Amino acid sequence: MVFPQTEIGDDVGAIRAYAEAVAEFGFRHVMTYDHVVGADPAAHPDWPAPYDVHTTFHEPFVLFGFLAALTDLELVTGIIILPQRQTVLVAKQAAEVDLLSNGRLRLGVGIGWNWVEYEALGKDFAGRGVRSEEQVGLLRRLWTEGSVTHDGPSEHVTGAGLSPLPVQRPISIWFGGSSARAYRRAGRIGDGWFPQMGPGRELDAAKDVVDAAAIAAGRDPSAVGMDGRSGWASAGLTGVLTEAELWRSAGATHLSINTMDAGLGSVDGHIAALGAVAGGLGLTRRPA
């Protein structure tokens, strides 16, 4: 399920109740979105995006450290905006979450769209796609080698390493994005990808690009995972259950259910909706 970032608020008890309930329902992973800061529309009068300075976002790595102690859910960033962050710090944070969760981190990464956020974090918005590929290679080395030396266009490390290393060596990296370039990147170097559309011709065309890039890179395209998404707001229970089968037929290896923007109110509304989905999908309940 998709952690309801923008609607769960800052009540720690509500976050605990949500995580424990969906784990009990039999869901296997929790996905969280990412923004470090939001733009103030008063300072950016033409701000076009759905999120701003008033929108709630919990920090993914800190949140996952909390959830790792509460449940056995796989912890998925869907996605963190990698090029606006220091690569070595991301490697350290991800390794710690993976260690504390006993290897349950799946690191989804993307390049983002929020130039205000890039500026606030002191990173260049231009060239972020190319920079992210260098970052991914460096992340994997930092998670598997005791001492790393890397001298690239954007990243420089001289004889340094992480301790402790993560349980997964390396941690699985999945890609977001909605362009042909992003699809090719996922096929060439990703362990999986997050489509930004539903099953149908557009998805099939995107998957063809991912598969072709994997083959060109000497990889087996069937080894590249695909995490689909279904929204309660647009589909309701019947629609979510129908879409689940469509995603399965389209070759998805994972499915994430998003309950935001559906007017569900308190955390109890989100829990009730996911309970209905779990029942409809026949998920096996786990002991509380």
Secondary structure, 3 states (H helix, E strand, C coil): CECCHHHHCCCHHHHHHHHHHHHHHCCCEEEECCCCCCCCCCCCCCCCCCCCCCCCCCCHHHHHHHHHCCCCCEEEEEEEEHHHCCHHHHHHHHHHHHHHCCCCEEEEEECCCCHHHHHHCCCCCCCHHHHHHHHHHHHHHHHHCCCEEEECCCCEEEEECCCCCCCCCCCEEEECCCCHHHHHHHHHHCCEECCCCCCCHHHHHHHHHHHHHHHHCCCCHHHCEEEEEEEHHHHHHHHHHHHHHHHHHCCCCEEEEECCCCCCCCHHHHHHHHHHHHHHHCCCCCCC
